[in-house]
Amino acid sequence: MRSITHLAMIFVGLGGCAGATAEAPLTMKLGGDRASTTKVLRQHQYCHQELPPGRYENYPRCERLGPEWGESWVTAVFDKETLVEIRRWERFADDGRATERWNQLVADRMKLSPVSDEAMATLRASGLLQAGTRAMKAYRDGDLVIGVYLLTPTPPEDASILERIVSLPRK
């Protein structure tokens, strides 16, 4: 009996060391190269799509066991070899699940930094409101602005949620 309890404690401890998950807010800095971007996104459970390097590179969810309510992928935007923007798209067939997921992502993001009216104004002034935006929260982390959008799905992504990280220094 004691060995079963010991094994259970080991598994619980290992689970706590698993690191970032695909459901957690993206926690990465811009300015890195392709290799470091791939490494950090892999920690968030997004795997690089092996295609020739381009300005836009896609990182679909890594293979995993179990059912998912939606699908998600990350688009990394590069200027030459430097990461300049990250976009995580999430698609849900059920609008209720999309709203629930957006609320969870907003709550999780608020644990990292508070909602910022200044960041929201900066995104608006920069023309970075996504088409089909129903609701949005914005956050600032130094020179980074993070927008979490609840969307009406529209082509080409047909996504319900967008998490966008861009560099927009304070003026």
Residue pairs with C-beta under 8 A, 6 or more apart in sequence:
19 43
20 27
20 43
20 44
20 45
21 44
21 45
22 44
22 45
22 46
22 61
22 62
22 72
23 104
23 105
24 44
24 108
25 105
25 108
25 109
25 112
25 146
25 148
25 163
26 44
26 74
26 86
26 88
26 163
26 165
27 44
27 112
28 37
28 40
28 41
28 44
28 86
28 165
29 144
30 83
30 84
30 85
30 86
30 144
30 165
30 166
30 167
31 82
31 83
31 84
31 167
32 40
32 82
32 83
33 81
33 82
33 83
34 53
34 57
34 76
34 78
34 81
34 83
36 83
37 57
37 76
37 83
38 48
38 59
41 47
41 48
41 59
41 74
41 76
42 48
42 62
44 74
45 61
45 62
45 64
46 59
46 60
46 61
46 62
46 73
46 74
47 59
47 60
47 61
47 62
47 63
48 57
48 59
49 57
49 58
49 59
49 60
51 57
51 58
53 78
54 78
55 77
55 78
55 79
56 75
56 76
56 77
56 78
57 75
57 76
57 78
58 73
58 74
58 75
58 76
59 73
59 74
59 75
59 76
60 73
61 68
61 71
61 72
61 73
69 92
69 94
69 97
69 101
70 90
70 91
70 92
70 93
70 97
70 98
70 101
70 160
71 90
71 91
72 88
72 89
72 90
72 91
73 88
73 89
74 86
74 87
74 88
74 89
75 86
75 87
75 89
76 83
76 85
76 86
77 83
77 84
77 85
77 86
77 87
78 84
84 166
84 167
85 164
85 165
85 166
85 167
86 163
86 164
86 165
87 162
87 163
87 164
87 165
88 161
88 162
88 163
88 164
89 157
89 159
89 161
89 162
90 98
90 101
90 159
90 160
90 161
90 162
90 163
91 153
91 157
91 158
91 159
91 160
92 98
92 101
92 160
92 161
95 160
98 150
98 160
98 161
99 150
101 160
101 161
102 135
102 148
102 150
102 160
102 161
105 148
105 161
105 163
106 137
106 148
109 137
109 139
109 146
109 148
110 137
110 139
112 139
112 141
113 139
113 140
113 141
113 146
114 139
115 137
115 138
115 139
116 138
116 139
116 140
117 138
118 140
118 170
119 138
119 139
119 140
119 145
119 146
119 147
119 168
120 136
120 137
120 138
120 147
122 138
122 140
122 145
122 168
122 170
123 129
123 136
123 138
123 145
123 147
123 166
123 168
126 166
126 168
128 147
128 164
128 166
129 136
130 147
130 149
130 151
130 162
130 164
131 154
132 151
132 152
132 153
132 154
133 149
133 150
133 151
134 150
134 151
134 152
135 149
135 150
136 147
136 148
136 149
136 150
137 147
137 148
138 145
138 146
138 147
138 148
139 145
139 146
139 147
139 148
140 146
140 170
143 167
143 168
143 169
143 170
144 165
144 166
144 167
144 168
145 165
145 166
145 167
145 168
146 163
146 164
146 165
147 162
147 163
147 164
147 166
148 161
148 162
148 163
149 161
149 162
149 163
149 164
150 160
150 161
151 159
151 160
151 161
151 162
153 159
153 160
